[in-house]
Structure formats: C-alpha cells, structure tokens
C-alpha cells in the first residue's frame, strides 16, 4: 500500500493506494468524511486480500488534503475525483460512492464514462444541496444564506454544526443529475438503508427510476442507517463490488 499526496493544480490530495489486478476499485467518500472511514478501510482490506487494485482519497478541504472545507463545492470535489483517478489508475474503474460520493460518482459516470467500468453507490445523495438542504431551509435560513453567505445546521456526526455556504448551494445547482437524462451503461448497484435518516429511501427509488441502463439493481436493507457500516452491510458492499466486477470483461477470476 502506498500513501501519498497527488498535486493537482493548487490542490494537494491525500490518498492511499493498493496495487493489484483490475478493474481497480475507487472509493469516493461523503460530505465532510475522509479516507479513513470504516467503509474505505474495509474495502482496502478486502482488496489487499483479493489482490485487487484499490484507491481511497480525500477531497480538497477534507481529511489530510489541502484547502478549507468551507471554500469547496460539489464541482471542486468532482474535479478532485477525476484528477486523481486519471493520474493514479489505469483503465476504467469500479467506483464505490458513499452518500455525497454517490453523487460525485454519478457525475463522473455522466461526464467521464470512459473512467467507469461499473458503479456501486451506498446511500447515494444526488442533488442533496438542492433537494435536501435548500428545500429544507426556512425563510430565515434562506435569508441568512443570502445576507451572510452561510447558514449553520446541527450535526449528529460531529461536535460543531454543519456550516453550509451560499457557494455550495449555488454551485451545486450546476451539478444536478436528477433533472436531465442520466445514462449508466455499465453494471450498477445501488445500496440503501431503509432506516437512513439523512437520505430518505425515496431518493434511492427516484434515482433508480430516473437513470437508464441495462444492468441496474437497487437493494434496500431494512433497519440499515446512513452509515451502512454494520458487518452485514459491509459484506453487502463487497458482494456488490464482486458482482459488478464479474460483469466487466477484464475482471480477475
């Protein structure tokens, strides 16, 4: 395994990479998460046991990468993902996108399908800045966003609040994937917890109905929450990656 920093323009992106057979697997984490999360490490351990190429990384403003989180937006993190996949991997990859990483993986699938061999999403949160955050703001919060350029939301995952910037909302509107045609012409598996309090199960059904592709499946797990990190859920993620990989022409035996 190699830990390093990829220099991409003004951004320095921290990553951990495992050499191995293709198609490689790339983990794309969620909003304010990092490459040291439970799912990323579990997949890395699996890849090492299986001799599979694997990459996990931190978006700019996340984890060990450079930049201030509050300066970032969906487009920046999408560009980070494309840059590091282009620089560090060979051939189309199996993308595993968790929460916001699911949205970013869908953006990659739409904008750079040449990079994608298959797709697995976990509690995918496409368009969440618009359909979740903006749609959920009351008049005072929308006024704060316009006047102050930011609004603070409580978070159960950290001590401090989520700070949502006006740029995150406005830039996110240029990256929406559920408004126009979304073709996923490769094996695609959507995983979703029925007890997810952050991404409602209706989002998974909307995504499934909206996207087009010949090999798409949605698995909804009763009782699973947004973290989707129980032993059973982690095993399901690996099974989905195996399933997708087995349908790719150059998959290992």
Residue pairs with C-beta under 8 A, 6 or more apart in sequence:
1 16
1 17
1 18
1 44
1 48
2 16
2 17
2 18
2 19
3 14
3 15
3 16
3 17
4 14
4 15
4 16
4 17
5 12
5 13
5 14
5 15
6 12
6 13
6 15
6 57
6 83
6 84
6 87
6 88
8 80
8 83
8 84
8 87
9 83
10 66
11 60
11 65
11 66
11 67
11 80
11 83
12 65
12 66
13 57
13 58
13 59
13 60
13 65
13 66
13 80
13 83
13 84
14 35
14 57
14 58
14 63
14 64
14 65
15 35
15 55
15 56
15 57
15 58
15 84
15 88
16 35
16 44
16 55
16 56
16 57
17 53
17 54
17 55
17 56
17 88
18 44
18 47
18 48
18 52
18 53
18 54
18 55
19 53
20 47
20 48
20 50
20 51
20 52
20 53
20 54
21 51
21 52
21 53
21 252
22 52
22 53
22 90
22 91
22 250
22 251
22 252
23 53
23 91
23 92
23 93
23 94
23 117
23 118
23 245
23 248
23 250
23 251
24 52
24 53
24 54
24 55
24 89
24 90
24 91
24 93
24 94
25 43
25 47
25 52
25 53
25 54
25 55
25 93
25 94
25 96
25 241
25 245
26 54
26 55
26 56
26 81
26 85
26 89
26 93
26 94
26 95
26 96
27 35
27 39
27 40
27 43
27 44
27 54
27 55
27 56
27 96
27 98
27 101
28 81
28 95
28 96
28 97
28 98
28 101
28 102
28 104
28 105
29 35
29 37
29 40
29 56
29 58
29 59
29 62
29 98
29 99
29 100
29 101
30 98
30 99
30 100
30 101
30 125
31 99
31 100
31 125
31 128
32 62
32 69
32 157
32 158
32 162
33 62
33 63
33 98
33 99
34 58
34 62
34 63
34 64
35 56
35 57
35 58
35 63
35 64
36 63
37 98
38 227
38 229
38 234
39 96
39 98
39 122
39 228
39 229
39 234
39 237
40 56
42 229
42 234
42 237
42 238
43 54
43 56
43 96
43 237
43 238
43 241
44 54
44 56
46 52
46 238
46 241
47 53
47 54
48 54
50 252
51 252
52 245
52 252
53 89
53 90
55 84
55 85
55 88
55 89
55 93
57 65
57 80
57 81
57 84
58 64
58 65
59 65
59 72
59 76
59 77
59 80
59 81
60 66
60 67
60 72
60 76
60 77
60 80
61 67
61 68
61 69
61 70
61 71
61 72
61 76
62 69
62 72
62 77
65 80
70 150
70 163
70 165
71 167
72 168
73 165
73 167
73 168
73 171
73 172
74 100
74 103
74 104
74 107
74 129
74 168
74 171
74 172
74 175
75 171
75 174
75 175
76 171
77 100
77 104
78 104
78 107
78 108
78 111
78 175
81 104
81 105
81 108
82 108
82 111
82 112
82 115
85 93
85 108
85 115
86 115
91 117
91 250
92 114
92 115
92 116
92 117
92 186
92 248
93 115
93 116
93 117
94 117
94 118
94 119
94 120
94 241
94 244
94 245
94 248
95 105
95 108
95 109
95 116
95 118
95 119
95 120
96 105
96 120
96 121
96 122
96 237
96 241
97 103
97 104
97 105
97 106
97 119
97 120
97 121
97 122
97 124
98 121
98 122
98 123
98 228
99 122
99 123
99 124
99 125
99 198
99 199
99 226
100 125
100 128
101 121
101 122
102 121
102 122
102 123
102 124
102 125
102 126
103 124
103 125
103 126
103 127
103 128
103 175
103 177
105 116
105 119
105 121
105 124
106 119
106 121
106 124
106 126
106 177
106 182
106 184
106 207
106 211
107 175
107 177
108 115
108 116
109 116
109 119
109 182
109 183
109 184
109 186
110 177
110 182
110 183
113 183
113 185
113 186
116 186
117 186
117 244
117 245
117 248
118 186
118 187
118 188
118 244
118 245
118 247
118 248
119 184
119 186
119 187
119 188
119 189
119 244
120 188
120 189
120 191
120 237
120 240
120 241
120 244
121 188
121 189
121 190
121 191
121 207
122 191
122 192
122 228
122 237
123 191
123 192
123 193
123 196
123 198
123 199
123 204
123 226
123 228
124 190
124 192
124 199
124 203
124 204
124 207
125 132
125 198
125 199
125 203
126 176
126 177
126 178
126 203
126 207
127 172
127 176
127 177
127 178
127 179
128 199
129 168
129 169
129 172
129 173
130 169
130 172
130 173
130 176
131 178
131 203
132 199
133 153
133 164
133 168
133 169
134 142
134 169
137 145
137 151
141 151
144 150
144 151
145 151
145 164
145 166
145 169
146 166
149 165
149 166
149 167
150 163
150 164
150 165
150 166
151 163
151 164
152 161
152 162
152 163
152 164
153 161
153 162
153 163
153 164
154 161
154 162
155 161
155 162
178 206
178 207
178 210
181 212
182 210
182 211
182 212
183 211
183 212
183 213
184 211
184 212
184 213
184 216
185 213
185 214
186 213
186 215
186 244
186 248
187 215
187 243
187 244
187 247
187 248
188 211
188 213
188 215
188 216
188 217
188 244
189 216
189 217
189 218
189 219
189 240
189 243
189 244
190 204
190 207
190 208
190 216
190 217
190 218
190 219
191 219
191 221
191 228
191 233
191 236
191 237
191 240
192 199
192 201
192 203
192 204
192 218
192 219
192 220
192 221
192 224
193 201
193 220
193 221
193 223
193 224
193 225
193 226
193 228
193 233
194 201
194 220
194 221
194 222
194 223
194 224
195 222
195 223
195 224
195 225
196 224
196 225
196 226
196 228
197 225
197 226
198 226
199 226
201 220
204 218
204 220
205 218
208 216
208 218
215 247
219 236
219 240
221 228
221 232
221 233
221 236
224 230
224 233
228 237
245 251
245 252
